[in-house]
Amino acid sequence: MSLKKKSITTLVVATSLPLAAQWLNYPDSRTPHTHDGQPNLAAPAPHIEGKVDLSGVWQADPTPISEFTRVLGADLVKVQIDLSDITKHALDVLWGTQPEDQPLRPEAASILKQRVRTPAERPLSHCLPIGLPAVMLTYAFKMVQTPQEIVVLSETGDPSRQIYIDGRSLPKEPEPSWMGSSVGKWEGDTLVVETTGFKEQSWLDFIGHPRSESMRITERYRRRDFGHMDLEVIFDDPKYYTRPFTFKTGLRLIPDSDVLEYVCAENEKDRAHM
């Protein structure tokens, strides 16, 4: 087993995250229904002031257990019951990319190697945010859209995100933060979000790929219908990577539901044993 594979295995087994939990079955009058009373996820996407409304509780399409089994081994899948709520790109943004094709600069490879050897140093182990993009790929998150901004709330305990869609530009000298500074603009029915100004101690994924303060992340959201959305994430960080890279995933609406708060340090008993 490679060092990287061992790290992912140790990481997933040891990771302590909240159980997926929503305020279940609270009817929302805005949810369309079929003739038999079920939420009609194939209905047209809603709009607000002429723009597609991205509001709702969303969850990334799950990674098939068969894929986790193929890469990580059957023993891990048997003991890790939360894999259905942790997607592959939350674990590794370069999942599926052959080692010889990965665009890591030597400095990034060195940082990753050190983090793989010391997984207890990951921010999550110290109740710090998991950051972008993992926050969009682990359990559920809620988007609340207004004409001026979109607020994103997660079930991972991360700070909320504010995506301004009022025409402003990214700050020229942003104060580095865990979630970065975000602005969005519409290209037809696709929302394009640019985010920069990250803290460098924030990991790019659970395994430990680094990011610099100059990293720019571009997200492209396209709500196909009421219950389905496409998400493309593009990373550009010339300090640590030789070229931009990307991945795509789908998002599924969890209708008539909500997200619940999670406080990492509340009743936390694992760190003393790490």
URFEN-V393815 format. One record per helix or strand of 3 or more residues. SS is the DSSP state (H for helix, E for strand). FROM is the first residue (numbers start at 1). TO is the last residue. Records with the same first field share a line. If there is no record, write none. Layout:
BEGIN
SS: FROM-TO  FROM-TO
END
This chain:
BEGIN
H: 3-14  65-72  74-79  81-85  88-91  99-101  106-117  119-121  123-126  134-136  271-273
E: 56-60  140-145  149-154  161-164  181-187  190-196  216-225  228-236  245-253
END
